[in-house]
Amino acid sequence: MLVSVTALLGATLGTVSGVLTLCGLSLLCKIFKKGKLERGEDTDPEKAKPSILHSLTQFSVQKLTEPIQPQASLKFPKIYRPKSSVTSQKVINYKDHGPANDTSAAKLDTCNQATGCEDVFSLPWQATADETPCTSEQSNAMMKRSSILYPKLHFSISMHKESGELHICIIEAENISVDAGCEGFISGCLSVSDEQKHAQTAVHKLAARVEWGEELVFALPVEGTDCLDGEVVLSLHCCDRFFQNSTLGIMHFKLADVSMMLDADCCVDLQPPKQEVTSSSGELLLSLSYLPAANRLGVVVMKARGLQSNKLKDNIDLSVKLTLKHQNAKLKKKQTRRVKHKMNPVWNEMMMLELPSELLAKSSIELEVLNLASPGTLLPLGRSMLGLHTSGTGLQHWKQMLDNPRKQIAMWHPLYI
């Protein structure tokens, strides 16, 4: 009995001691793990507790998963206003560039210095596609050519009553615009009572200014100049290397006005020769435009009206022939399509001609309306001239085209045979 009780107590004590041992081991494991975690937290500088060796100031750092973009502090550099150069559009053909502009520039500099902020800057001037320096130079050149200076004649008049002669001393001519190698002379014509008397100077090589120093002598009737109904015409003629004569300018005055011009130097602007006054054989509607950037002249042949019906009895097959001339040389020829069986034909065709702006002042356009009366037979119905050396609507239309580049300008032109 005693032995069994002893065995039971020993088993119970063994069991209790085993349970206590397990509890102690588990407690030691927990304490060991806790101490290891605390040592790991102390090694992390972000979670370190304040101590004597560490400052009490803590920085909160937030970790983000998104990529951080660098942010650089941009500062505008100090920009100086560039000085005007020869290639600047504000300097080219700008006559008033002087002290006034310098003062305005100085004000701008002082204003920039007064602000003292580096983020204030000015953008340089930039030209648009339509206002490039090249286009502005060409447009300025065309504006000057549209107001072209005609030749100016310097002469004096003297009367010799003893011999009954009128002496016109040709001193010089200025503002002559011709090609190199051309020659010219000045002719005079005295018209008195259905009688004409002619005289001319010697032939000289033409330049911008030519001196003659010659006299044109005309014999006058016995009655004198006060009671005569006459006229004197002075003309400047040019002969090119192809031996083709052309009239550069003309002027005329009455014999009754000679008394006011005696013993005085006269300077007169010669006018372009007028077309012969004839009955118009119809009208032609044209539209002109010049593109200075492309150096192209656009001519739109639109329609015609009032053509002579007596020449259109057999067959009506109308077309317009265009000829581009420089002085007297033909540069280009073009022709429209033919329109049949219509007294007032409509074409509406555009012809593009390459023509540099430097040649505009000396170039002209001739248009001629033709009728194909029979196969191989073209009959001219009328022609018209356009240019600075023409007169009437041809001169007016050409000037308007030069004054308004890149614009279509339409005008009716009379046709002359």
Secondary structure, DSSP 4 states (H G I P E B T S, - for coil): -HHHHHHHHHHHHHHHHHHHHHHHHHHHHHHHHHHHHHHHHHH-GGGPPP-SSS-S--------SSPPPP--------PPPPPP-TT-TTTTT-TT-SHHHHHHHHHHHHHHHHH--TT---PPP---GGG-HHHHHHHHHHHHHHTPPPPEEEEEEEEETTTTEEEEEEEEEE-----TT-EEEEEEEEEETTEEEEEE---EE--SEEEEEEEEEEEPPTT-STT--EEEEEEEEEE-TT--EEEEEEEEEEGGGHHHHBTSEEEEEPBPPPPP------EEEEEEEEETTTTEEEEEEEEEES--GGGSSS--EEEEEEEEEETTEEEEEEE---EES-SS-EEEEEEEEE--GGGGGGEEEEEEEEEEEETTEEEEEEEEEEETTS-THHHHHHHHHHHSTT--EEEEEE-B-
